[in-house]
Amino acid sequence: MSAALIVVDKESFPYVELRVDDHLTPIVELSRLRSLYQTEADAYVTRTVDPEQASPPPNMAR
C-alpha cells in the first residue's frame, strides 16, 4: 500500500511533498515522516527562495 501528501503554499513549488510506497501502514508512516520533516520545512523553503539568508542544515558547517 502507498500514500502521498502534497501541500502547496505561497511558492511555485510544493511546501511539502512526501510519499510512502510498499508499507503495511502507509498513512501512519506518512504521518511519522511529516512530523520529522515539519521541523525543517520552512528552512527548506528559505534555502530555495533566498539561499543567502538560509541557515546551514543541521550538522553542516557554513
N, C-alpha and C positions, 0 to 999 in steps of 0.2 A: 504494500500500500504506500501511497505517496501523499504529500501535502505541500502547499506553497503559500507564501504570503508576499504580496507586493503592496507597498504603501507609497503613494505619490504625495508630495508636499509642494513646496514652492519652486523647486528647481526643475530643470528639464529631464532629470533622471530620477529613478525611484529613491526614496528615502530609505526604504527597507526592501530588500529582495532576497528572500530566503527560501530554500527548497529542501525537502527531505524525501529521499527515494528509498524504496525497499526496506521499510521499517514496520515492525509489528504495531507500533502505536505512533504513527507519524504526527498526529496533532500534538500529542504530549511532547514529542521530541522537538517539533517546531516551536512550541512554547518555551521549551528549555533553551533552545538556540536564540530565540528572540530576546530572552532575558539576558543572556550573555552579550549579545550584540547591542542591546539598547544602551548600555553604559558608554559605548563608543560611537553611536550613530551620529551625533552632532559633530564629533571630531572628524569623521569621515567626510561629511559634507563640507566642513571648513577646509580640509585638505584639498578638496576638489575645486571649490569655488575661489578660495583665497589662500594658496599654499604658504605665502609669506607670514600669514597670521596663525598658521596651524602649529599646534604643539606636536612634538615628535610622538610617535606611537610608544606605548609602554615598553620598557627595556631596550630602547633605542636612543643612542646619543645623538644630539643635534649637530 
